[in-house]
Amino acid sequence: MTGSTLFSIEKTTNFKQTFKKLVKTYKSKSQKEEFIQVITKCLEELIINPYLPQARPEALPNGQKLPNECQFYKLALTIAKGASGKIRLMYLVYEKKRVINPFWIYSHQQFEKRPPDRVLKDVIQETLEGKYIDREITKNDIVV
């Protein structure tokens, strides 16, 4: 993708909170560090290409609409065996603005399918409205 403009990452407060909660589920310091490293690498890859092979367009909660230039994706990562090793990252992509808004990260241990639609709908709406978004992201500050 030489010559392409990279995407920027603008994390939401909800992403930061769910990330910290997920990190706490790991017992040892080395497991926590490994998890953080995997997620950091994943976000760095999204900056180059938000449409990774393991990312799929995700259905919106009932009644929710996105602006035409915005798409909702869920990235599936398997970092260990079992439900706690199946990680999902939900994010919005604004192709024209070259912006990615990660807004939720969770394991299948926390949610078998995905967070409840009523809560998800509120978080997506807050993200669309630009509420609780950290726009000061550099490559060294990709993860919380």
N, C-alpha and C positions, 0 to 999 in steps of 0.2 A: 504494500500500500504506500509506496514511496510517493511523495507529493501530496498525499491526502492530509487534510487537517485532522488532528487528533481530537477526540472528544474530551470534554472536561467532566469531572465527577463532582457533583454537588449533593453531598449526603444530607439526609433529613435527620432531625432529632430522633425520630422513631427508629431509623436505621442504627444510629449510635446506641440507643437504649437496647435494642434487640441484639445487637452485636455484643455488647458488654454482658448481657444476660447469658448469651450462648457461650462466651469465653468462660464464664464462671462454672459451666457444667463440666469442664475438664478438670481433672483432679490434680495432675502434676504440672509443674512449671513448664516442663519440656512439651507436654501435650498442648498447653495453652499457647506456647511460642510457635509450635508447629501449625496449629490452627490459624493463628494470626498471619503467619507466613503464607499459608495456602490462600487465605482470603485476600491478602495484599496482592499476591501474584494474579489472582483472578481479576481484581479491579484494574490492575495494570493492563491486563489483556483486553478488558472491556474498553479502555481508553482508545485502543487501536481498532478494535472491532466489537461493537456491542451485540453483534449477531453471531456469537460463538455457536459451534455445532450442538453443544449441550444446553443451549438457550432456546426456549420456545415461546411464541406468542401465548399469552395467558388470557383467559376469559375474564371480563370485568364482572364485578358484582352486579346483580340485577338493577337496572335503572341507571347505571352510571355511564357517562359518555366522556370520551376524551377529545381534545382538540384534534383536528385533522393531522397536524404535524407530529403528534405524540403517539407512541406505541407502548404497550404494557408487556413486559417479558418476565419470565421466570427461568432462572439458571439452576440447573441440577448439578450438584457436586456430590461425589461419594468419597469421603476422606477416611472412613473406617467402616468396619462391619457393624451391622445392627442399625436400628432406627436413629440412634444418636449420631451416626456417621453419614447419614443422608441429609445433606445441607441444601437448602433452597434460598436463593437470593432473588427478591422481587425488585424490579426497577422500571422506571419510565425512560424512554429514549426520545429525545427531541432532535430529529435528524437535521433540520435546518439550522438550529442553534448550536448543534454539535455538543449537546449536553446529555448526561446520564444522571438520573436521580435514583440511586439505590434507596429504598425506603423500608425494606423489611428483610431480615435474614433469620432463618429458623431451621430447626432440625425436625425430622419426622417423629422424634420423641416428643417434641413440643406440640406439633400439629401433624396429624396423620396425612391430611391432604394439603390444607392451607389454613391460614387464620380465618376466623368467621367473617362472612361477607359484610355484616353490618359494621364491624371494626375496620376491615380492609377498605371499605367504601369511604369511611371518614379519613383514614390515613392517605388514601389516594387523593381525595379532595383537598386536604391540607397541602399535599405536595403540589398539586396543580395550581393552587393559589399562591405558591411560593412561601408558605408559612414554614417556619422552623427549618430552614435550609441553610447549610454552611457553604457559602460560595467561595471561601478562601482556601481552596484545596491545592496543594502542590503535590508533586510526585512523592515527596518524602512524608507527606501527611495523608496518604491514601486511606489508611485504616485509623480508627479511633485511637 
